[in-house]
């Protein structure tokens, strides 16, 4: 039975197609957390929004983000490879 949300705060609908592995992961994780798959996806989007906003704030303040993809700060080196 499908539940209809009348007057909810979510007024934008998104259709998402997943492969079997992605779908099973979504169902399993949302079940473990005790939330609906939709609520788990909202949690994931909100987490990404916070992380991105924090990163953008750092950049706009002139700070360089350490450990970002494209930097070599965290790359392990082998001293035997140094010429």
N, C-alpha and C positions, 0 to 999 in steps of 0.2 A: 504494500500500500504506500503510495506516494503522499508525502505531507506537503501541503501548500502553505507557504509563508505569506500571509496577508499583511501588508504594511510593514514588512521588514526593512531594515536599513540598507540592504544590499539591492541596489537598483540597476546594477550592470550584470548581465549574464555573459558567461564565457563558456564556449564549448571547447573541450580539450580531448583529443584522441590520444590514447596511450597504447603501447604494445602490452602483451601479456605480463611480462616481467615488471614493467612500471606499474601496471594496475595492481598486481599482487602485492608489490611493495607498499603502495598507497593504502590498500585495504589493511595490510598487516600492521603498519606503523600507526595508522589512525585508530585501529582497534586497541593496540597496546596503550595508546595515550588516552583512550576513552572518548574520542571525539569523532565526528563524522569526517569522511574524506574531504568534504568541502571546507570544514573548519581547519583541518590539518593543512590544506593548501593555503588558506588565508594566513595561518600562523607562519608558514614558510615565506609567503610574500611579505608579510610584516617584518619578519626577521631580515630579509634582504633589503627592505626599505630602510631599516635602522642602520644596518651596516653600510649601505651606500651613502646615506645622509651623513653619517659620521666621517666617512672617507672624503666626501665632497667638502664638508666643513673644514677638514684638515688641509685639503688642497687650497681652498679659498683663503685660508689663513696663512698660506705660504709655507706650510709644513710639507715635507716630503714623506710619503708613506713608505715605511720600511717593509721589506719582505714582499713587495708586490711582484706579480708576474712580470717578467721582463728585466728584473734586476738580477744581479749575480751575488748579492750579499749573502744569501743562505746556501749557496752552492758549495758542496763539499769538494775539496781538492785533495789530490793524492800527491804527496811530496815527491814521489818517484816520477811523476809526470812533468815536474818542473824542469826546464832546461836551463 
